[in-house]
Amino acid sequence: MATQKTGRRTVKNLVKEFKADRVKNANIIVDIMERLESSDTGTTLSAVTGLHHVFTHLLLERAIQRTFKSEGEDSARNKLNKWYKEMFEDTLKSFHKLLNHPEKGVQELALSSLLKLLQCEGLHPIIRKTSYGFPYKRLKVIIAEVVSVSEDHRHLVTLLQEYLECQDFLFYTLLLKVPPPGSSRPLVPPLLFLRPPQEEKQRKKHKKEEEEEEEEEGGGQPTFSLPYPDARHALNVIWPAILNYPLTPELFRRVLVALPDLAMPHLDKPLALTGFFMESYNMGGAISLLALQGVFILINKHDLDYPDFYKKLYALLEPTVFHVKYRARFFMLCDLFLSSTHLPEYIAASFVKRLARLSLMAPSCCLPLIIKFILNLLIRFPGLKKLVHNTSVTDHAGDPYQPGEADPALTKANQSSLWEVATLQHHGMPVVSRAAQFTKKQALPQTEVDLGELVDQGYDELFERSCKVTVKEGIATTFVRPQGLFLYPEGKMADTWAI
């Protein structure tokens, strides 16, 4: 319990007194630590902040376990520094206990203080053995507590993300083992937030730039350079373990999003992921959309033989694709997959015709995307221009296209026309009708349209764009100029309405 002398003073004042004379006021640390167990949340928060400032000050002053050999190990100053070290360890243990505090605000402040003290200790090691020190064991305890299988600490995981941008924090986190399976909570491991380490050439260039900056600044703290070979080895150990983790639906989707960009470029045997991606690709729905990129990378860069890829992609083009969360990602990937110069023209024709048929059922906000996508494919495959000017097929009745055929090679799409797009010329939305006007022109544009601005377009964006359109003055709103309210020459309105 706090003494009567210090009990009435605020933590802020106690910290100021300690910094003014840390030898005379050393017992202030004990007084603040006792406030950590207070039932009042505000008192606990102020105590955490106060201890954070106290030990940050001691680390900066190198006053923790610093031995003065000239005075002997039993000197008063050396004993005090060792006592500071003991109080530092006790404070860290108390902060770890607060990670399970009932109040989330206390948990977040305790974790933030632990990470900042770890950062400060890395810059000012208690025992300096090398030119650069990192308290790896302390990080291991923090991560183990945050990803505990018995507690739901998802709100604490987000606090780790900003620190994973630091090269040293990233590297030593990579060295940690994945949490053991068995969690019943949808916990997302921090490892999924890891960004890929730099390639060797980029790392050397970045290191050279940092050294030049240090020379200009005149020195400074030793910097850490992420060793790419070690980090790559760690990624090859971590990701197979993650895939053996009991994945919840949310975590499963996160893994499918993270794997292609964050892990596959650095894996020694990316083909080992074939089974995982194939099973995901065959699940259908949103899971298949997310697995698309991984399967395509295996085919394009690692020579995976999967002849049914475009057949599966063709099957995903259903009306429901316009209502899923990952619509933008799917269409950007679909545009990438259909950019291959080795794709047969009749396969591309099936995709063009499938998109055209979907335009009759898609939401109006998606129609500009579909039309521009079709136009890009026509520019990309010049032989498909015959679909625009095929006058022998003008409606659904005489269309040889077989929409129920699952194999895009057998749909007879190259014998059809784009009568569906032609009907959109009379659409009620001007932006749609204007986009469909290309079917009237003899020549198509020479360059493709960037789909980036259209994939995320919704009704809100269309409405805002329509509001910005300037209208010329003098547009006629009626054929006969009225002589007054309800007074028309024909008299029909006057006969119907009366004031």
Stockholm file with secondary structure:
# STOCKHOLM 1.0

chainA/1-499         MATQKTGRRTVKNLVKEFKADRVKNANIIVDIMERLESSDTGTTLSAVTGLHHVFTHLLLERAIQRTFKSEGEDSARNKLNKWYKEMFEDTLKSFHKLLNHPEKGVQELALSSLLKLLQCEGLHPIIRKTSYGFPYKRLKVIIAEVVSVSEDHRHLVTLLQEYLECQDFLFYTLLLKVPPPGSSRPLVPPLLFLRPPQEEKQRKKHKKEEEEEEEEEGGGQPTFSLPYPDARHALNVIWPAILNYPLTPELFRRVLVALPDLAMPHLDKPLALTGFFMESYNMGGAISLLALQGVFILINKHDLDYPDFYKKLYALLEPTVFHVKYRARFFMLCDLFLSSTHLPEYIAASFVKRLARLSLMAPSCCLPLIIKFILNLLIRFPGLKKLVHNTSVTDHAGDPYQPGEADPALTKANQSSLWEVATLQHHGMPVVSRAAQFTKKQALPQTEVDLGELVDQGYDELFERSCKVTVKEGIATTFVRPQGLFLYPEGKMADTWAI
#=GR chainA/1-499 SS CCCHHHHTSCHHHHHHHHHHCTTTTTTHHHHHHHGGGCSCHHHHHHHHHHHHHHHHHHHHTTCSSCCCTTTCTTSHHHHHHHHHHHHHHHHHHHHHHHTTCSSHHHHHHHHHHHHHHHHHHHHSCSSCCSSSCCCHHHHHHHHHHHTCSSSCCHHHHHHHTTGGGSHHHHHHHHTSCCCCSCCCSCCCCGGGGCCCCCCHHHHHHHHHHHHHHHHHHTCCSCCCCCCHHHHHHHHHHHHHHHHTSCCCHHHHHHHHHHIIIIIGGGCSCGGGGHHHHHHHHTSCHHHHHHHHHHHHHHHHHHCCCCTTHHHHHHHTCSGGGGGSTTHHHHHHHHHHHTTCTTSCHHHHHHHHHHHHHHTTTSCGGGHHHHHHHHHHHHHHSGGGGGGTSCTTCCSSTTCCCCTTCSSGGGSCGGGCCCHHHHHGGGCSSHHHHHHGGGGGCSSCCSSCCCCTTTTTCCHHHHHHHHHTCCCCTTCCSCSSCCSBTTBCTTCHHHHHCCC
#=GC SS_cons         CCCHHHHTSCHHHHHHHHHHCTTTTTTHHHHHHHGGGCSCHHHHHHHHHHHHHHHHHHHHTTCSSCCCTTTCTTSHHHHHHHHHHHHHHHHHHHHHHHTTCSSHHHHHHHHHHHHHHHHHHHHSCSSCCSSSCCCHHHHHHHHHHHTCSSSCCHHHHHHHTTGGGSHHHHHHHHTSCCCCSCCCSCCCCGGGGCCCCCCHHHHHHHHHHHHHHHHHHTCCSCCCCCCHHHHHHHHHHHHHHHHTSCCCHHHHHHHHHHIIIIIGGGCSCGGGGHHHHHHHHTSCHHHHHHHHHHHHHHHHHHCCCCTTHHHHHHHTCSGGGGGSTTHHHHHHHHHHHTTCTTSCHHHHHHHHHHHHHHTTTSCGGGHHHHHHHHHHHHHHSGGGGGGTSCTTCCSSTTCCCCTTCSSGGGSCGGGCCCHHHHHGGGCSSHHHHHHGGGGGCSSCCSSCCCCTTTTTCCHHHHHHHHHTCCCCTTCCSCSSCCSBTTBCTTCHHHHHCCC
//
